[in-house]
Amino acid sequence: MIARPRADALDPFPNTRFRVEIEGLRSTGALEFVFPEARIVRSPRRAPQTRCGNLVLKRGLTASADWYGWWDRARRSKTAPKAIVRVVLISARGQDVIRWTFRDVRPVAYQLSPLNALGSEVLLETLEATVGGFEAEYLAASRDREP
């Protein structure tokens, strides 16, 4: 008998349930993660190479200076501190389903959203970083294994 996937096994995951882990930082509380573009670059005499664009992280500004501290160390150092960044997609049932691991991540830009005395939005902190490469790990072979 051939196992048939559940009807929802091929439904796309929503982009709202995730966590970001940055090596050396306690917590991120990220509200948004923009994946870097990854391109295969071919040249006549070399094996294909992968080039990645920058990743972008956003969170509400808090009393934690972790992101600013990482960026500040990078701008003050001749050799910018590298870290591993992991982004974990979480299913509607609370299970980790996909993990992307970005290596050799270095901050290159830091920004705060504007202050506005007439507004009521959360003040956002944005960190942009270069990426040396990445791997994706599909933790559940398929969602049809979920109860």
C-alpha positions as CSV (number, residue, x, y, z in Angstrom):
1,M,0.0,0.0,0.0
2,I,1.4,3.4,-1.0
3,A,1.2,6.1,1.7
4,R,-0.6,9.1,0.5
5,P,0.2,12.6,1.8
6,R,-2.4,14.4,3.8
7,A,-4.4,17.0,1.8
8,D,-2.5,19.9,3.6
9,A,1.0,18.3,3.1
10,L,1.7,20.4,0.1
11,D,0.2,23.7,1.4
12,P,2.8,26.5,1.7
13,F,4.0,27.5,5.1
14,P,3.0,31.0,6.4
15,N,5.8,33.4,6.9
16,T,4.8,34.5,10.4
17,R,6.1,31.8,12.6
18,F,9.9,31.8,12.9
19,R,12.8,32.4,15.2
20,V,16.2,33.8,14.6
21,E,19.3,32.6,16.5
22,I,22.6,34.6,16.3
23,E,25.7,32.9,17.7
24,G,27.0,34.9,20.7
25,L,23.8,36.9,21.2
26,R,21.2,36.0,23.9
27,S,18.0,36.5,21.9
28,T,17.0,38.4,18.8
29,G,13.2,38.9,19.0
30,A,13.3,39.4,15.3
31,L,10.1,40.7,13.7
32,E,11.3,40.3,10.1
33,F,14.0,38.4,8.4
34,V,14.8,39.2,4.7
35,F,16.6,36.2,3.1
36,P,19.7,37.0,1.0
37,E,19.5,36.3,-2.7
38,A,21.7,33.4,-3.6
39,R,23.1,33.1,-7.2
40,I,25.1,30.5,-9.0
41,V,28.0,32.2,-10.8
42,R,29.7,30.3,-13.6
43,S,33.0,31.1,-15.3
44,P,34.7,29.1,-18.1
45,R,37.7,27.9,-16.1
46,R,36.2,27.4,-12.6
47,A,33.6,25.3,-10.9
48,P,30.3,27.1,-10.2
49,Q,30.3,29.4,-7.2
50,T,27.5,30.6,-5.0
51,R,27.3,34.3,-4.2
52,C,24.9,35.6,-1.6
53,G,23.5,39.0,-1.1
54,N,23.0,40.6,2.3
55,L,20.5,39.4,4.9
56,V,18.4,42.0,6.8
57,L,17.0,41.6,10.3
58,K,14.4,43.8,12.0
59,R,13.1,44.0,15.5
60,G,11.5,46.4,17.9
61,L,14.1,48.4,19.8
62,T,14.5,47.4,23.4
63,A,17.0,48.0,26.2
64,S,19.2,45.2,24.7
65,A,22.2,46.5,22.9
66,D,23.2,43.1,21.4
67,W,22.6,44.1,17.8
68,Y,24.2,47.5,18.1
69,G,27.2,46.0,20.0
70,W,27.8,43.4,17.3
71,W,27.7,46.1,14.6
72,D,29.8,48.4,16.7
73,R,32.5,45.7,17.2
74,A,32.5,45.2,13.4
75,R,33.0,48.8,12.6
76,R,35.8,49.2,15.1
77,S,37.7,46.1,14.2
78,K,40.0,45.4,11.3
79,T,38.6,41.9,11.2
80,A,34.9,42.1,11.6
81,P,33.5,39.5,14.0
82,K,31.7,36.7,12.1
83,A,28.8,34.7,13.5
84,I,26.5,31.9,12.5
85,V,22.9,32.9,12.1
86,R,20.1,30.3,12.1
87,V,16.5,31.0,11.0
88,V,14.0,28.3,12.0
89,L,10.6,28.1,10.4
90,I,7.9,26.8,12.7
91,S,4.8,25.0,11.6
92,A,1.2,25.9,12.7
93,R,1.5,23.0,15.2
94,G,4.7,24.5,16.8
95,Q,7.2,22.1,15.2
96,D,10.5,23.2,13.7
97,V,10.2,22.3,10.0
98,I,13.1,24.1,8.2
99,R,16.3,25.5,9.4
100,W,18.5,27.8,7.4
101,T,22.1,28.2,8.7
102,F,24.0,31.2,7.4
103,R,27.8,31.2,8.0
104,D,30.4,33.9,8.1
105,V,27.8,36.5,8.8
106,R,29.2,40.0,9.4
107,P,27.2,43.2,10.1
108,V,27.6,46.0,7.6
109,A,24.8,48.4,8.3
110,Y,22.7,49.4,11.3
111,Q,19.6,51.7,11.2
112,L,16.8,52.9,13.4
113,S,13.4,53.9,12.1
114,P,12.4,57.5,12.4
115,L,11.2,59.1,15.6
116,N,7.7,60.7,15.1
117,A,6.0,62.6,18.0
118,L,2.7,62.2,16.2
119,G,3.0,58.5,15.5
120,S,2.5,55.4,17.6
121,E,4.5,52.8,15.8
122,V,7.2,50.7,17.5
123,L,10.7,52.0,17.0
124,L,12.5,49.5,14.7
125,E,16.1,48.4,14.8
126,T,17.5,47.1,11.5
127,L,20.7,45.1,11.0
128,E,22.1,44.3,7.6
129,A,24.9,41.7,7.2
130,T,27.0,40.0,4.6
131,V,26.8,36.2,4.3
132,G,29.5,33.7,3.4
133,G,27.1,31.0,2.5
134,F,24.1,29.0,3.7
135,E,22.6,25.6,4.0
136,A,18.9,24.6,4.4
137,E,17.9,21.6,6.5
138,Y,14.3,20.2,6.1
139,L,13.6,18.9,9.6
140,A,10.4,17.1,8.8
141,A,10.5,15.1,5.6
142,S,6.9,16.2,5.1
143,R,4.2,17.7,7.1
144,D,2.1,14.5,6.7
145,R,4.0,13.1,9.6
146,E,2.5,15.7,12.0
147,P,-0.5,14.3,14.0
